[in-house]
Amino acid sequence: MSFVFVTLQRINTDRESTSTSLAKELSKNHKVLYVNPPIDRRTMLRSTNDKFISAHIDEIKRKENNLHKLDDNLWMYNPHSILESINWIPSTKIFSMLNLVNNRRFANEIGKAINALGIKKYILINDKDIFRSFHLKELLNPLYYIYLYRDYTLAFDYWKRHGRVLEPELMKKADCIVCNSHGFTEMAKGINQHSYYIGNGCNTDLFNGYVKWEKPAELARLSGPVVGYCGALTESRLDIDLLVHIAKSRPQWNLVLVGDESPAFRKSALHHLQNVHFLGKKNTKDMPAYISHFDVCINPQTVNELTRDNYPLKIDEYLAMGRPVVATATKAMYEVFADHVYLADSNESYVRNIERALAEDNDFLKEARVSFANTHTWKNVMGRFLNSLKMMNRDTQLAV
């Protein structure tokens, strides 16, 4: 069986996602075509600091080959057709008419790659691409059209404008919805009965708690406990006031933040605290070295519609490294991680739980964390995904 992915995230980056990881896992036994997001008119005309988007644009301008073999069964496709930038249109009715034009262009591009690879029957997996892939079920006629629900994108204005109407319609016509959190699964079942939980995975070969990692120079110069976070630093997901409270409450701790900063973070009071250290964005392959030398890892989420049901992949990465973890007590955290993570519901309980984590850490707890995280492999996610297809159509003779 062959699989075609359409997504919001590129496969040729330095950071993995649910769709890129699932595609790579499926490609071990199946042919996989991963279609990178197409370039729209606005992006084509404006400069960008994203080296991967820039490379895609250069490829279009030079009219170079855009079908790339990444592995034995894994292919990446960079669409060359430019889509129109239409999200600014206030009327969803007018937007939808023009969106059909974009979908036809996109479908035509995907069809070229499918034909070039000699793919006859395939399953199309749409990872949250609400607009560009809205009509692909009708235009491409795949064997199955699967919608991957792994983030609440409607919390963002860009997606909210037309997505509040279009995403439920897309979910209704999908043959199956697969979700990475129990909360998303519950929500999806209210729209489409063929909605299933597949969880999330972790690259346990990379995030290996049994490997002795050299301490990065930025951490080697610090004295005292290191409380660390790795990931995007954005106020839509993280509680800046909570981080300030932690740093001020325990000046003897080093609060280490690894990741790109949003404007709000760059302007925050955190930059005026001597025990707060911003290390910038790091390549994924370098992250284990930092995490392994954190005394406690944290996920200081703010609780909102974006984070409430979100499954934070970084928790698995922290646990796979054997590190003690303190995280915000969201619904998703209770459902999956309550037995292995210290959960906090206030600024004060965060500080108390970090103190507990520092005091209680031992080899037995480390082993338990690593063992638990190792059940969250991408192989297991793939198994649940394939089982979802069988549950969707119990009478199918499809070899998956």
Buried (B, 14 or more C-beta within 10 A) or exposed (E): BBBBBBBBBBBBBEEBBBBBBBBBBBBBEBBBBBBBBBBBEBBBEEEEEEEBBEEBBEBBEEEEEBEBEBEEBBBBBBBBBBBEBBBEBEEBEEBBEEBBEBBBBBBEBBEBBBEEBEBEEBBBBBBBBBBBBBBBBEBBEBBBBBBBBBBBBBBEEEBEBBBEEBBBEBBEEBBBBBBBBBBBBBBBBEBBEBBBBBBBBBBBEBBBBEEEBEBBEBBEEBEEBBBBBBBBBBBEBBBBEBBBBBBBBBEEBBBBBBBEBBEEBEEBEBEEBEBBBBBEBBEBEEBBBBBBBBBBBBBBBBEBEBBBBBBBBBBBBBBBBBBBBBBBBBBBBEBBBEEBBBBBEEBEBBBBBBBBBBEEBEEEBBEBBBBBBBEBBBEBBBEBBBEBBEEBEEEEEBEB
